[in-house]
Amino acid sequence: MSPGIGSSMEKRSIESPVETRSSSIIVLDGGFATQLSCHVNQPIDGDVLWSARFLGTDPQAVIDTHLDFLRGKKKTSLNENLLISIVLIRVGILIPHTYITGDISSVIVSQVNGQFGVSSNSTSVKDLVGSVLTLYLLLAGADVIMTNTYQASINGFVQHLKISEKEAYDLIMQSVHYARTACDRFTQEYPELVCLIFISISQNIPFIDQPKPLVVGSVGPYGASLHDASEYTGSYAATTPVETMREWHRPRIAALVEAGVDLLALETIPCRVEAEMLLDLIKEFPNIKAWLAFSCKSLAIVIKKILFRWIDRDKCEPVDTYIPTWLDLGITWIGGCCRTYATDVTRIKNQVKLWQSKR
């Protein structure tokens, strides 16, 4: 029996945090290995374990990569007054268009005074504006971060990290801890974020609608472990018994669930037989929810979710230029994949916020 299978797992509520976000636009993180390359000198692409190797060799780099996606970029190309106006409009304070590119301090003073009864002579108005702008920029990161386990497996860790099955199982569990650690550190870095969220809840102010980021367990296809690029074609389905794939997936999913992920991401599955097997397998974990994304030979839109893998990204249109169109089509979960950095996620998030402010 694989480590952890059959062990008692903490009973978790079937209600997922995602249910409370049904009306929101959810921004996922980007390419973990791509962003990880900013923190390590060792090669990542071409490694049989890919980025998952660093769970065992450089956990701090893993945490820092998660933090990159959470933090976003404090610098933005949008006009600062426009940012303030966007957020204040969401509070219910209307800023005339003519003031967006000019000095809006007097307008903010009068409108905040009318809305909240704040004295126009009080410095708290400027503090409010500064806090709102800071909050807006801090929330320019991902709403969802995924564990660094796309290519992680019990057998892979045993063979290539020279550890036991139990240690391999524990290392997959540890990936969830690293993601949670990043979330906690992000909160500690910006205590004003916690204060403003508390204030918004206590005062029933709707301009803060971002709960704590979700931690999603990344589950890549069986073919990725073969290190022959068959994860892109699904050709392994013709020669690999379904039970072999099932037994390979079961302990890695069990470890993620036992460690307390909010959701599972069954990612870039290239063949129908593996997808059907995974849908059947997750029935063994009735208290967890999952999404299933395919790797397709032709462009396909999976309902409510689009992921992109950039090739020759310097020759492509920036991904954020497509965001308004996708949102108009009704997409509610959107993010990046390979070749998308934390800066790309920031641009995506800013486009989402700009789109929302117009609604």
N, C-alpha and C positions, 0 to 999 in steps of 0.2 A: 504493500500500500504506500502511495506517495506521501511524503510528509504533509501533515495538515489535513489530508483527506480523512474524514471520519472524526476529526477533532471537533470539540464543541465550539461553535461560533456564536458570538454574541448576537442575540436576536435583535434585528434592526427593524424599524418601522418600514412598512411597505411604501408609505408615502415618501416620495423623493423630494429633495429640495427643488428639483427642476419644476415640480408642479406649481410652486409658488411664483414661477417666472414665466408662466405661459403667455403673458401679454408683452413680454420684454423681448428685445433683440439681444441675443447672447453671442458674445465674441469669444471665440476659442483662441488658444495660443497658436504659435507657428511651428516651424520646423525645429524640433528639439536639437537634433544633431547639428543643424546649421548654426543655431545660436550657441551651442556648446563649443563650437570651434573658436569662439571668441575668448574662451577661458582655458583651453588646453592646447598644448603643442603637439601632442601625439596625433597620428592620423586616425580618422574616424571612419570615413568611407573606405570600404574594402575590408574592414574588420568583420570577422565572422559573427561577432556579437554586436557589431555596430556601436551605437552610443551606449547600449546597456552595459558594456564592459566597465564604464566609469562609475557604475553603482558600486563596484567593488574596489576600484583603483583610485577614484577621486570624487568622493561623495560631496565635497565642498563645491566642486565645479558644477555638480548636478543641482545643488541648492541654488547657487548663484544664477544658473540658467533659468530656473523657475522664477527667481526674483526678477530677472530681466523682463520676462513676459508680464509679470504683475505690475511692475513699476511703470512701464511705458516710458515715454520720454517727456521730461519737463519742458523741453523746448518745443514750440509749435509754430507753424507757419501762419496760423490764423491770427487775425488782428486781436489784440488783448481785449479791447473794448467789446468786440464781437463775442468773444468767449463769455465775458461777464454778462452781456445782454442775453445770450442764449440761456444761461442758467437762471438768470433773474426772471426771464419770461416764463420759464418752467415753474418758478415759484408763484407766478401770477402777477409779477411786477412788469408792466408793459413799458418798454423803452422805445420812444419814437425812432424811426429809421434814420432821421437826420442826425441823430446823436451817436450813431454806432461808430462812425469814423472820427468823431470829435471828442470833446471833453464832456463826459456824461455824468460827472460827479454830482452836479447840482440836481440833475434829473433823478439820479439814484437816491439822493438825500430826500427829496420831496416824496418820491414814490414809496421808499422804505418807510418814511414817516407815516404816510397814509395807510400803508399795509399793516405795519406792525407797531405803530405808535412810538417809533424811535425818534428821539429829539434830533432835529436837524443840526444842532450844535455839538452833538455827541460824536466822539471819535469812533464809537462802536459801528457807525455806518461804514467807515473805511475798513474797519476790521472785518465786518461782514463781507464786504466786497472782496477783500483780500483772501478771506477764508474760502469763499465760494470759488474764486479763481483757482486757488491752490487745490481745492478739492476736485475741481473739474480736471485739472491736469493730472492729479494723482490717479484719477479713475480712467486714465487714458490707456490702461493696460487691459489684459485679458480678464474675462469673467470666469474662464475655465482653464485650468492647467492640467495637462495629462502626464501621468507617470512615465518615467523613462524606461518603459518595459516593452516597447513594440517588438523587439527582437530578443527579449529575455525568455529563457526557458530553463527548467530544471536540468535537462540533459546538457544543454549548451553551457551552463555555468559549471556543471560538474566536469565536463570535458575540457573547457578552455580556461577556467579559473582555478581548476584543480581543488575544488572544495567538495564537501559531502552533499548528498541530496537534501538533508535538513538545512544545511547552511545555504544552499541554493534557494530553497523555499523561503527561508528567513530573509534572504537578500531581496527577493521580489516583494515581500512584505515591507522591507525597509524603504523601498522606493516610494511607498505611500507616505511613510514618515518624513522623507526628505521633502516631498511636496507640501505636506502640512507644516513642516518647519519653515519653508519659504513663506507660506501664508502668514504664519505667526510673526516672522521677522518683519514682513511688510507692515503689519499692523503696529508693531513696536516702533518702527522707523517713523511712522506718521500718526502719532497719538491724536492729532487734530481730526484725523479721519474718523476715528472712533467717536470722538466727542460730537462731531457734526452729524454723524449717523444717529447717535442717541438723541440729539436735539431734534432732528427731523422727525423721528418717531414720536417723541414726547409731545411735540407741537403739531403733529399731523401735517407736516410740510412735505409735499410729494416730490421735491426736486432731487432727493437722494433715493434712487431705486436700485442700488447695487448691493446685494447681500454679500456675505463672505464668499470668495471664489470657490467654485466647485472643484473638487479633485476627482479626476476621471482616470480609471485604470485603462491603460493602453494595451490592447491585445492584437498583435499583428498576425498575419497568416502563417500557416505551417511552412509554406514555401520559403519564407525568409530565413529559416534555420538551415536550409539546404545550401545556401551560399552559391547558388547557380543562376540567380536572376529569375527563377521560375515563379517568384511571387508576383511578377508582372504579367505572366502568361497563364498561370494556373495549370500548366502542363503536368505538374506532379499529381494532379487528381486522377490521372489515368493509370498511375502505377502505385499509388499509395492507398492502402486500405483505409476506409473511414474510421475504423477502430483505432488505427495507429494515430491518426490526427486527433481523435477524441482524447486518447490517453496522453497525448502531448499537451493539449490545451488544458485539460481538467485541473492539474495542480497549479498552473500559473494563474488561472482564473480564481481558483480557491484561495490562493495566497492574497490576491488583490482584494477579494471580498472580505476575507478574514481581517485584513489590515484596515478596512473601513472606508473604501472608496465610495464616493457618492453615486457614481455611475460607471458602467463599463463602455469602452469604445472598441467595438470589434471592427478593426480598421482595414481598409483596402483589401478586402477579400476578393480574390480573382476568379473563384470557381464556385459554381452553384452547390456542388456536393458539400464543400466545406461550410458554406453559409448555412445550409440546411442543418448540418450537424451542429453548428454553434447555436442556432436557435433552439435546437432540442437540448443541448448541453446546459444552457443557462437556466433551463427549468429546474435544474438541481439546486439553484440558488434563488428561491422564490422571493427573497426580500431585496433583490437588487434589480435595477433597471439598466437597459443597455440600448445603444444604437448600433446599427450595422451599416457600414459604408463599403461600397464595392470599388474595385479597380477594374475599369472597363476599357475595352479596345477602342471605343468611340466615345465622344463627349456625351456625358449623361448627367442629368440633374436629378439627384435623389431628393425626394420630397423634404422640404424645410431645411436642407443642409447642403452646402456646397464647400468642397475642399479642393484646393488647387496645388499642383506640383509644378513649379516653374523650371523650365529648361532654357538656358541662355537668357537668364532674367534681364540682363542688360539690354537685350533686344526687344523686350516685351513692354507693353503698356503697363504702367504701375497698377498693381492689383486694386488699389483704393479707388481708382477712377471708375471701376465697375460697381462699386458699392451701392450708390443710389438706385441704379437700375435693378440690381438684385433685390434690394429692399422693396422696391415698387412691385416686384413680382410676388412678394409675400414671404421671402426667405426670412427666417427668424433665428437660425443658428448659422454663424458664418465665421470662417477662420482660415488659417494657412496650413501648409504642409511643407514638404521639402523646399528649401531655398527661400523660405520666408523668415525674416529676422524679427526681433522684438520691435524694431522701428517700423516694420511693415504693419505689425499688429496695432501699433499706436495710430498709424494713419487710417487703418480700417476703423478703429474705435472712434476717432475724431469724425470721420465721415458718417458713422452711425449716429453720433450725437447731433451732428448738424442736421441730418435727415429727420431725426426725432423732433428737433426744435421747431421744425416747419409744420409739424402736424398739430 
